[in-house]
Amino acid sequence: MYFTDRGIEELADRRGAETVTYEGLADSLRAFVDVHPEFEEAVERLATWLARPDDDDDL
């Protein structure tokens, strides 16, 4: 198990029953980067990955 898996599991446990929109997720990512600008590149990469279609061979 990777260290990040713990955070992902906590997210699923605490908020897994909620419905999330991509607009709401984008707002949360922007707020996170405002507080933690050192993670801007990682958040940008994650957002780009989420935005691409499932059949994109470049993933």
LUMDORO-665546 format. One record per residue: residue in one letter; x, y, z of N, C-alpha, C, O in turn. Coordinates in pm, whole numbers, padded with zeros to 5 digits, always signed. Layout:
# LUMDORO-665546
aXYZXYZXYZXYZ
...
This chain:
# LUMDORO-665546
m+00085-00118+00000+00000+00000+00000+00089+00124+00000+00183+00135+00079
y+00058+00215-00089+00129+00342-00094+00077+00434+00015-00036+00420+00061
f+00161+00529+00056+00119+00627+00156-00008+00697+00112-00097+00722+00194
t-00019+00731-00017-00137+00804-00066-00263+00720-00058-00373+00776-00055
d-00251+00590-00054-00369+00506-00043-00446+00534+00086-00569+00525+00088
r-00376+00569+00192-00444+00599+00318-00535+00720+00303-00648+00720+00353
g-00485+00822+00236-00567+00941+00213-00685+00912+00123-00795+00963+00145
i-00662+00830+00021-00770+00793-00070-00875+00710+00004-00995+00731-00015
e-00832+00618+00088-00926+00538+00166-01005+00626+00263-01125+00606+00281
e-00938+00722+00326-01008+00813+00417-01113+00893+00342-01224+00912+00391
l-01078+00941+00223-01174+01015+00141-01296+00928+00110-01409+00973+00126
a-01273+00805+00068-01383+00715+00037-01468+00685+00160-01591+00681+00151
d-01403+00664+00274-01477+00634+00397-01560+00753+00445-01676+00736+00484
r-01502+00872+00442-01570+00990+00496-01672+01050+00400-01777+01099+00443
r-01642+01046+00270-01727+01120+00176-01772+01036+00058-01825+01089-00040
g-01752+00904+00068-01782+00815-00043-01927+00812-00085-01956+00781-00201
a-02019+00842+00003-02161+00838-00031-02209+00968-00096-02322+00973-00146
e-02125+01072-00097-02164+01200-00154-02155+01198-00306-02077+01122-00364
t-02234+01281-00369-02226+01301-00513-02137+01421-00538-02153+01526-00476
v-02042+01405-00630-01945+01511-00658-01956+01548-00806-01963+01460-00892
t-01955+01677-00833-01950+01722-00971-01806+01760-01005-01726+01788-00916
y-01775+01759-01133-01641+01802-01173-01621+01950-01144-01509+01993-01115
e-01728+02028-01151-01718+02171-01118-01682+02188-00970-01597+02271-00935
g-01745+02111-00884-01713+02116-00741-01572+02068-00713-01502+02125-00629
l-01531+01963-00783-01395+01913-00768-01294+02019-00812-01193+02040-00746
a-01322+02085-00925-01233+02190-00975-01220+02303-00873-01111+02353-00850
d-01331+02342-00812-01328+02446-00708-01241+02403-00590-01163+02482-00537
s-01256+02277-00550-01176+02226-00438-01028+02221-00473-00943+02254-00389
l-00995+02182-00595-00855+02178-00638-00796+02319-00641-00681+02339-00600
r-00874+02416-00690-00825+02555-00689-00800+02604-00548-00698+02668-00521
a-00892+02575-00457-00876+02617-00318-00753+02552-00256-00680+02616-00180
f-00731+02424-00287-00614+02354-00234-00485+02420-00283-00393+02441-00204
v-00478+02452-00412-00358+02513-00468-00338+02654-00412-00224+02697-00394
d-00446+02725-00382-00432+02856-00318-00361+02845-00184-00279+02930-00149
v-00392+02739-00109-00333+02719+00023-00195+02651+00013-00107+02675+00095
h-00180+02566-00088-00056+02487-00105-00001+02504-00246-00007+02410-00325
p+00051+02620-00279+00098+02644-00417+00211+02552-00461+00235+02536-00580
e+00281+02492-00367+00391+02402-00403+00339+02274-00471+00418+02201-00532
f+00210+02248-00461+00150+02130-00525+00078+02164-00655+00005+02081-00709
e+00098+02284-00707+00028+02327-00828+00053+02233-00945-00041+02197-01016
e+00177+02193-00967+00207+02106-01081+00138+01971-01068+00083+01920-01165
a+00142+01913-00950+00077+01784-00929-00075+01794-00949-00135+01706-01010
v-00134+01899-00899-00279+01919-00916-00312+01940-01063-00412+01889-01112
e-00229+02016-01132-00250+02038-01275-00244+01906-01352-00326+01881-01440
r-00148+01823-01319-00135+01693-01386-00255+01604-01357-00306+01538-01448
l-00301+01602-01232-00418+01523-01196-00542+01574-01270-00618+01494-01326
a-00562+01705-01272-00679+01762-01340-00676+01730-01489-00779+01698-01548
t-00560+01739-01551-00547+01707-01693-00578+01560-01717-00646+01526-01814
w-00529+01474-01631-00554+01331-01643-00704+01301-01629-00758+01221-01705
l-00770+01365-01533-00913+01343-01514-00996+01396-01630-01103+01342-01660
a-00949+01500-01695-01024+01564-01804-01019+01486-01934-01104+01506-02021
r-00922+01398-01949-00905+01327-02076-00999+01208-02084-01034+01148-01983
p-01039+01174-02207-01127+01058-02224-01055+00928-02188-00932+00919-02193
d-01134+00829-02153-01079+00699-02111-00998+00631-02219-00910+00549-02188
d-01024+00661-02345-00955+00592-02454-00830+00665-02499-00775+00631-02604
d-00783+00763-02424-00662+00838-02461-00539+00750-02437-00511+00713-02323
d-00466+00716-02542-00349+00631-02530-00231+00698-02461-00138+00629-02419
d-00233+00830-02446-00123+00902-02383-00129+00896-02231-00039+00948-02164
l-00231+00836-02175-00241+00828-02029-00148+00722-01985-00138+00696-01865
